[in-house]
Amino acid sequence: MNRKRVIVRHSIASVIALALFGGSRFLYNVIISRKFGVEVLGEINSLISQAFFLAGFLAFFSIGVGKYTAEFLGRGEKNRIKSIAGISFLSPLLGLVLMPINFSLALLSILRAIQLTFRSFIYGLHRGEVYAYSIMLGFTLFLLGFLGDPLLPYYLFLATISVFGVVYLSREKLIGKPRINDFILLAKYSVWAFLGSASGIFLIQGPYFLTDILSGSESAGIVSAILSTAFLLSYLPQVVQSAIVPIFAYDYGKGSMETSKRLAEVSVEMLSIATAIIVFAILAFQPIIERIFRLKLGTLLLPALIGVEIYVSYNPLINLLSATKFIRSSSIYAISGSIVSLISWLLLIPKHGALGTLIGLIMGYSTIFALTLAKTVKEFGVKPRITVPLFLAIILQLLSKFISPIILVIAYLIIEWRKIRLFLHDIRSL
């Protein structure tokens, strides 16, 4: 397998797919906010976040199918790939039992679960460009959906991806008869992968519906606007994740992890610097963002950006754990962060509203970051100094209240210029 070709192809496909999918949430919040107001924005996002959280349960095998597809591909076991695909695409259908209770919640969660499973499986096959095609088609119908019901854009978007995925897999004959030994293997891995995945989804979706429950629709609307901006950053690690996780699993299947360790280190530094630059730019253009949403965000935007920035930085490291034999550790760390955030939210949101939501998010992500770094240093020999770009960026960003973000980003680039130059050398040597 040509690693550079896979990484480049997957990265390009992921940039397209995630730019559209990530941009869709931001665009959706802007249009709904301007068209219906902040309270409706909060109510709608509460439902969508609940559906996306529930989808994590329905997509029980999604992470495992990506890992084992890549691993079996490395071993040349194509029949086993078809077997685990057959197993994985059945679990989203369990959401049908929710139809009589809440049709919108059930439909969104089923479609989202199919999309998550298809994405993981197709990247495990090293065919990320196929997923990008489905996203581009879905995004076109997403835009048409704004002519109707507020939820119609997401119905059309996710349904298009799901139908595209099922048709593609059927045409390529990639779904086979499930085997009991593959089910057992996938289930054992997926138990821990699911716990970690569900915890991660909770940290992304929980702020919306918990703020709505604990502080009201108006606060939830403010959080929706802020986090839809900040979580645009979260699609950066997903671009890298889609490219490198199959490499981690492939190398693990081959029995050699040195290249994967170096790839994880380079990814952390690269993502930290790229994210920091974007955060400085967002801070500089905050007045424009406020005019787009017709909301005054004040000092709330910075803690949201810092929280997501921490998430971005630890992402390659936790993926290194989950793609190898340390899936249990990565899941425990994600659960720990979720518990810290949940306790923080229950204590802080009723009293501090949106600010309490953002502080709790930072505390949860910081917990995962510390635990993950310690584990990868111990097990893989990852160098702790790769976190320097993150901490330097946060220190400078905290000064943005007193110093122009433009001046601060120039200072940051000067300090980190040597690392930026070395990135190109490191990537060429992978």
LUMVEXDREN-578571 format. One record per residue (C-alpha): x, y, z; residue number from 1. Coordinates in nm, 3 decimals. Example, Ala and Ser with C-alpha at 12.3 -4.5 7.8 and 13.67 -1.06 7.14 Angstrom:
<pafis>
((1.230,-0.450,0.780),1)
((1.367,-0.106,0.714),2)
</pafis>
This chain:
<pafis>
((0.000,0.000,0.000),1)
((0.129,0.345,-0.093),2)
((0.081,0.543,0.232),3)
((0.135,0.884,0.077),4)
((-0.121,0.818,-0.196),5)
((-0.382,0.695,0.053),6)
((-0.323,0.988,0.289),7)
((-0.342,1.247,0.010),8)
((-0.647,1.090,-0.155),9)
((-0.834,1.053,0.173),10)
((-0.738,1.401,0.287),11)
((-0.865,1.564,-0.032),12)
((-1.188,1.364,-0.016),13)
((-1.229,1.450,0.353),14)
((-1.167,1.820,0.296),15)
((-1.451,1.824,0.044),16)
((-1.686,1.606,0.247),17)
((-1.623,1.763,0.586),18)
((-1.622,2.118,0.452),19)
((-1.971,2.058,0.316),20)
((-2.098,1.860,0.615),21)
((-1.940,2.094,0.869),22)
((-2.044,2.399,0.674),23)
((-2.399,2.267,0.656),24)
((-2.441,2.293,1.036),25)
((-2.305,2.648,1.039),26)
((-2.519,2.749,0.739),27)
((-2.823,2.582,0.890),28)
((-2.784,2.774,1.217),29)
((-2.738,3.104,1.036),30)
((-3.050,3.061,0.819),31)
((-3.272,2.928,1.099),32)
((-3.150,3.202,1.337),33)
((-3.227,3.479,1.089),34)
((-3.552,3.327,0.965),35)
((-3.710,3.203,1.288),36)
((-3.517,3.365,1.576),37)
((-3.288,3.246,1.853),38)
((-3.551,3.050,2.051),39)
((-3.657,2.836,1.753),40)
((-3.288,2.786,1.676),41)
((-3.238,2.649,2.026),42)
((-3.542,2.417,2.006),43)
((-3.448,2.275,1.664),44)
((-3.086,2.221,1.761),45)
((-3.198,2.044,2.077),46)
((-3.389,1.790,1.865),47)
((-3.108,1.748,1.611),48)
((-2.848,1.702,1.884),49)
((-3.063,1.439,2.056),50)
((-3.103,1.255,1.724),51)
((-2.730,1.268,1.651),52)
((-2.654,1.146,2.002),53)
((-2.900,0.859,1.964),54)
((-2.742,0.776,1.626),55)
((-2.421,0.694,1.809),56)
((-2.605,0.403,1.974),57)
((-2.762,0.287,1.647),58)
((-2.426,0.302,1.469),59)
((-2.289,0.059,1.727),60)
((-2.044,-0.111,1.491),61)
((-1.939,0.198,1.293),62)
((-1.593,0.250,1.443),63)
((-1.516,-0.121,1.455),64)
((-1.612,-0.177,1.093),65)
((-1.364,0.089,0.981),66)
((-1.080,-0.055,1.186),67)
((-1.133,-0.418,1.089),68)
((-1.202,-0.337,0.724),69)
((-0.859,-0.172,0.705),70)
((-0.700,-0.453,0.907),71)
((-0.855,-0.729,0.695),72)
((-0.758,-0.538,0.383),73)
((-0.398,-0.544,0.504),74)
((-0.427,-0.922,0.543),75)
((-0.609,-0.975,0.213),76)
((-0.921,-1.123,0.381),77)
((-1.192,-0.984,0.152),78)
((-1.469,-1.224,0.255),79)
((-1.438,-1.110,0.615),80)
((-1.476,-0.750,0.500),81)
((-1.810,-0.839,0.341),82)
((-1.913,-1.024,0.655),83)
((-1.854,-0.734,0.894),84)
((-2.026,-0.496,0.649),85)
((-2.336,-0.715,0.660),86)
((-2.331,-0.702,1.039),87)
((-2.269,-0.328,1.071),88)
((-2.543,-0.199,0.844),89)
((-2.817,-0.384,1.032),90)
((-2.787,-0.199,1.364),91)
((-2.917,0.142,1.240),92)
((-3.249,-0.026,1.156),93)
((-3.315,-0.077,1.527),94)
((-3.421,0.288,1.532),95)
((-3.745,0.189,1.358),96)
((-3.892,0.095,1.697),97)
((-3.884,0.466,1.790),98)
((-4.102,0.573,1.496),99)
((-4.434,0.559,1.689),100)
((-4.283,0.759,1.976),101)
((-4.114,1.045,1.789),102)
((-4.101,1.022,1.411),103)
((-3.859,1.311,1.353),104)
((-3.616,1.192,1.621),105)
((-3.625,0.833,1.491),106)
((-3.583,0.922,1.123),107)
((-3.294,1.161,1.181),108)
((-3.115,0.916,1.409),109)
((-3.152,0.622,1.164),110)
((-3.026,0.822,0.868),111)
((-2.738,0.965,1.070),112)
((-2.641,0.614,1.190),113)
((-2.633,0.481,0.833),114)
((-2.420,0.778,0.727),115)
((-2.171,0.718,1.011),116)
((-2.143,0.348,0.931),117)
((-2.099,0.409,0.558),118)
((-1.831,0.671,0.621),119)
((-1.628,0.446,0.850),120)
((-1.657,0.143,0.620),121)
((-1.567,0.326,0.301),122)
((-1.259,0.487,0.458),123)
((-1.151,0.148,0.588),124)
((-1.153,0.034,0.225),125)
((-0.932,0.334,0.133),126)
((-1.209,0.472,-0.092),127)
((-1.272,0.802,0.083),128)
((-1.343,0.978,-0.245),129)
((-1.668,0.777,-0.278),130)
((-1.793,0.926,0.050),131)
((-1.709,1.273,-0.081),132)
((-1.932,1.211,-0.385),133)
((-2.226,1.121,-0.158),134)
((-2.175,1.435,0.050),135)
((-2.165,1.661,-0.255),136)
((-2.490,1.513,-0.385),137)
((-2.652,1.534,-0.041),138)
((-2.547,1.895,0.011),139)
((-2.724,1.998,-0.310),140)
((-3.053,1.861,-0.178),141)
((-2.977,2.007,0.166),142)
((-2.987,2.354,0.013),143)
((-3.320,2.283,-0.155),144)
((-3.461,2.175,0.181),145)
((-3.469,2.533,0.310),146)
((-3.774,2.589,0.091),147)
((-3.980,2.373,0.329),148)
((-3.996,2.258,0.690),149)
((-3.704,2.361,0.921),150)
((-3.597,1.995,0.950),151)
((-3.632,1.918,0.577),152)
((-3.270,2.015,0.491),153)
((-3.133,1.746,0.723),154)
((-3.389,1.487,0.611),155)
((-3.278,1.533,0.249),156)
((-2.907,1.556,0.327),157)
((-2.883,1.239,0.535),158)
((-3.132,1.041,0.323),159)
((-2.932,1.112,0.007),160)
((-2.608,0.991,0.166),161)
((-2.778,0.680,0.305),162)
((-2.939,0.582,-0.025),163)
((-2.616,0.651,-0.213),164)
((-2.423,0.432,0.030),165)
((-2.662,0.137,0.013),166)
((-2.672,0.150,-0.368),167)
((-2.294,0.172,-0.394),168)
((-2.230,-0.118,-0.156),169)
((-2.487,-0.333,-0.336),170)
((-2.344,-0.256,-0.678),171)
((-1.989,-0.333,-0.566),172)
((-2.106,-0.649,-0.385),173)
((-1.943,-0.539,-0.061),174)
((-2.209,-0.672,0.175),175)
((-2.196,-1.043,0.249),176)
((-2.347,-1.300,0.481),177)
((-2.254,-1.232,0.846),178)
((-2.030,-1.491,1.012),179)
((-2.062,-1.567,1.380),180)
((-1.685,-1.543,1.447),181)
((-1.671,-1.202,1.279),182)
((-1.974,-1.088,1.478),183)
((-1.804,-1.188,1.804),184)
((-1.480,-1.015,1.704),185)
((-1.660,-0.697,1.596),186)
((-1.886,-0.698,1.901),187)
((-1.596,-0.728,2.148),188)
((-1.417,-0.434,1.991),189)
((-1.733,-0.232,1.939),190)
((-1.839,-0.246,2.305),191)
((-1.543,-0.031,2.401),192)
((-1.535,0.164,2.077),193)
((-1.904,0.244,2.124),194)
((-1.852,0.371,2.478),195)
((-1.576,0.602,2.361),196)
((-1.771,0.711,2.055),197)
((-2.091,0.775,2.252),198)
((-1.893,0.982,2.502),199)
((-1.740,1.185,2.221),200)
((-2.079,1.241,2.061),201)
((-2.221,1.345,2.398),202)
((-1.953,1.613,2.433),203)
((-2.044,1.749,2.090),204)
((-2.424,1.719,2.105),205)
((-2.483,1.744,2.481),206)
((-2.421,2.119,2.512),207)
((-2.721,2.194,2.290),208)
((-2.995,1.994,2.457),209)
((-2.861,2.024,2.814),210)
((-2.844,2.402,2.783),211)
((-3.202,2.397,2.654),212)
((-3.313,2.183,2.950),213)
((-3.114,2.364,3.222),214)
((-3.122,2.724,3.102),215)
((-3.392,2.761,2.836),216)
((-3.425,2.794,2.458),217)
((-3.267,3.140,2.439),218)
((-2.943,3.025,2.605),219)
((-2.949,2.714,2.386),220)
((-2.982,2.936,2.081),221)
((-2.677,3.140,2.186),222)
((-2.480,2.819,2.246),223)
((-2.594,2.689,1.905),224)
((-2.460,2.998,1.730),225)
((-2.130,2.993,1.920),226)
((-2.062,2.621,1.893),227)
((-2.170,2.597,1.529),228)
((-1.886,2.843,1.468),229)
((-1.635,2.682,1.705),230)
((-1.710,2.325,1.597),231)
((-1.614,2.413,1.242),232)
((-1.264,2.356,1.380),233)
((-1.354,2.002,1.480),234)
((-1.369,1.900,1.115),235)
((-0.993,1.958,1.081),236)
((-0.902,1.649,1.287),237)
((-1.169,1.450,1.105),238)
((-0.991,1.525,0.777),239)
((-0.668,1.392,0.925),240)
((-0.847,1.110,1.112),241)
((-1.005,0.977,0.795),242)
((-0.660,0.959,0.638),243)
((-0.449,0.826,0.925),244)
((-0.674,0.587,1.122),245)
((-0.681,0.330,0.839),246)
((-0.300,0.363,0.833),247)
((-0.281,0.299,1.209),248)
((-0.502,-0.011,1.175),249)
((-0.314,-0.130,0.866),250)
((0.025,-0.095,1.040),251)
((-0.112,-0.268,1.348),252)
((-0.229,-0.555,1.131),253)
((0.122,-0.572,0.982),254)
((0.283,-0.561,1.328),255)
((0.486,-0.237,1.292),256)
((0.387,0.090,1.466),257)
((0.694,0.316,1.442),258)
((0.567,0.496,1.131),259)
((0.225,0.539,1.288),260)
((0.380,0.693,1.601),261)
((0.565,0.950,1.392),262)
((0.252,1.016,1.190),263)
((0.055,1.082,1.511),264)
((0.319,1.325,1.640),265)
((0.331,1.517,1.312),266)
((-0.050,1.528,1.302),267)
((-0.080,1.675,1.653),268)
((0.163,1.957,1.580),269)
((0.018,2.024,1.236),270)
((-0.339,2.037,1.363),271)
((-0.247,2.253,1.664),272)
((-0.080,2.515,1.446),273)
((-0.347,2.511,1.173),274)
((-0.627,2.537,1.431),275)
((-0.454,2.817,1.619),276)
((-0.424,3.025,1.304),277)
((-0.795,2.979,1.228),278)
((-0.889,3.070,1.588),279)
((-0.696,3.397,1.562),280)
((-0.877,3.470,1.234),281)
((-1.220,3.398,1.387),282)
((-1.144,3.627,1.680),283)
((-1.040,3.901,1.438),284)
((-1.366,3.866,1.244),285)
((-1.597,3.821,1.544),286)
((-1.798,4.139,1.465),287)
((-1.884,3.995,1.123),288)
((-1.990,3.663,1.277),289)
((-2.216,3.850,1.521),290)
((-2.381,4.037,1.234),291)
((-2.438,3.711,1.044),292)
((-2.625,3.556,1.339),293)
((-2.775,3.887,1.456),294)
((-2.645,3.803,1.803),295)
((-2.396,3.963,2.042),296)
((-2.149,3.690,2.142),297)
((-1.918,3.903,2.356),298)
((-1.651,3.708,2.546),299)
((-1.830,3.374,2.503),300)
((-1.669,3.293,2.167),301)
((-1.313,3.260,2.301),302)
((-1.377,2.981,2.559),303)
((-1.574,2.789,2.295),304)
((-1.283,2.812,2.053),305)
((-1.031,2.708,2.319),306)
((-1.239,2.406,2.415),307)
((-1.261,2.282,2.057),308)
((-0.893,2.364,2.006),309)
((-0.803,2.122,2.286),310)
((-1.023,1.855,2.126),311)
((-0.851,1.901,1.791),312)
((-0.504,1.860,1.941),313)
((-0.558,1.532,2.125),314)
((-0.758,1.371,1.842),315)
((-0.468,1.197,1.659),316)
((-0.341,1.054,1.988),317)
((-0.672,0.905,2.096),318)
((-0.711,0.763,1.744),319)
((-0.370,0.598,1.781),320)
((-0.500,0.424,2.092),321)
((-0.839,0.326,1.949),322)
((-0.693,0.188,1.625),323)
((-0.463,-0.050,1.815),324)
((-0.497,-0.270,2.123),325)
((-0.565,0.025,2.356),326)
((-0.928,0.079,2.254),327)
((-1.035,0.017,2.615),328)
((-0.808,0.295,2.741),329)
((-0.927,0.545,2.480),330)
((-1.289,0.470,2.570),331)
((-1.228,0.507,2.944),332)
((-1.062,0.844,2.884),333)
((-1.353,0.964,2.668),334)
((-1.602,0.849,2.932),335)
((-1.401,1.028,3.203),336)
((-1.410,1.353,3.007),337)
((-1.784,1.319,2.950),338)
((-1.849,1.265,3.320),339)
((-1.640,1.570,3.410),340)
((-1.834,1.780,3.158),341)
((-2.173,1.645,3.268),342)
((-2.106,1.724,3.635),343)
((-1.977,2.069,3.538),344)
((-2.283,2.138,3.325),345)
((-2.527,2.031,3.595),346)
((-2.354,2.266,3.840),347)
((-2.272,2.560,3.613),348)
((-2.543,2.593,3.347),349)
((-2.836,2.674,3.583),350)
((-2.634,2.958,3.736),351)
((-2.416,3.082,3.448),352)
((-2.611,2.981,3.137),353)
((-2.409,2.965,2.815),354)
((-2.081,3.045,2.992),355)
((-2.130,2.743,3.218),356)
((-2.178,2.525,2.909),357)
((-1.848,2.640,2.760),358)
((-1.649,2.606,3.083),359)
((-1.778,2.251,3.125),360)
((-1.676,2.170,2.769),361)
((-1.320,2.292,2.832),362)
((-1.295,2.087,3.151),363)
((-1.412,1.768,2.978),364)
((-1.179,1.802,2.681),365)
((-0.885,1.892,2.906),366)
((-0.941,1.574,3.107),367)
((-0.932,1.358,2.794),368)
((-0.627,1.544,2.665),369)
((-0.423,1.486,2.983),370)
((-0.510,1.116,3.009),371)
((-0.452,1.044,2.640),372)
((-0.118,1.221,2.631),373)
((0.007,1.031,2.936),374)
((-0.094,0.694,2.784),375)
((0.059,0.753,2.441),376)
((0.382,0.877,2.598),377)
((0.401,0.559,2.805),378)
((0.298,0.303,2.540),379)
((0.432,0.450,2.216),380)
((0.704,0.690,2.328),381)
((0.520,0.995,2.193),382)
((0.714,1.313,2.274),383)
((0.530,1.550,2.515),384)
((0.678,1.855,2.341),385)
((0.431,1.811,2.055),386)
((0.178,1.994,2.278),387)
((0.381,2.317,2.285),388)
((0.203,2.475,1.982),389)
((-0.133,2.427,2.155),390)
((-0.036,2.580,2.488),391)
((0.146,2.870,2.322),392)
((-0.162,2.943,2.109),393)
((-0.398,2.942,2.408),394)
((-0.173,3.181,2.605),395)
((-0.162,3.426,2.313),396)
((-0.538,3.393,2.247),397)
((-0.614,3.488,2.608),398)
((-0.434,3.816,2.536),399)
((-0.666,3.892,2.242),400)
((-0.886,4.104,2.470),401)
((-0.598,4.350,2.501),402)
((-0.395,4.296,2.181),403)
((-0.516,4.267,1.822),404)
((-0.552,3.902,1.708),405)
((-0.369,3.997,1.388),406)
((-0.059,4.100,1.585),407)
((-0.083,3.787,1.799),408)
((-0.108,3.550,1.503),409)
((0.197,3.711,1.342),410)
((0.390,3.658,1.666),411)
((0.268,3.297,1.678),412)
((0.378,3.228,1.321),413)
((0.722,3.373,1.387),414)
((0.769,3.153,1.695),415)
((0.642,2.836,1.521),416)
((0.794,2.898,1.178),417)
((1.065,2.636,1.226),418)
((0.807,2.365,1.301),419)
((0.601,2.467,0.999),420)
((0.906,2.420,0.776),421)
((0.982,2.083,0.933),422)
((0.627,1.959,0.870),423)
((0.688,1.934,0.497),424)
((1.009,1.741,0.555),425)
((0.841,1.502,0.802),426)
((0.549,1.434,0.569),427)
((0.781,1.362,0.277),428)
((0.974,1.114,0.490),429)
((0.669,0.914,0.607),430)
</pafis>
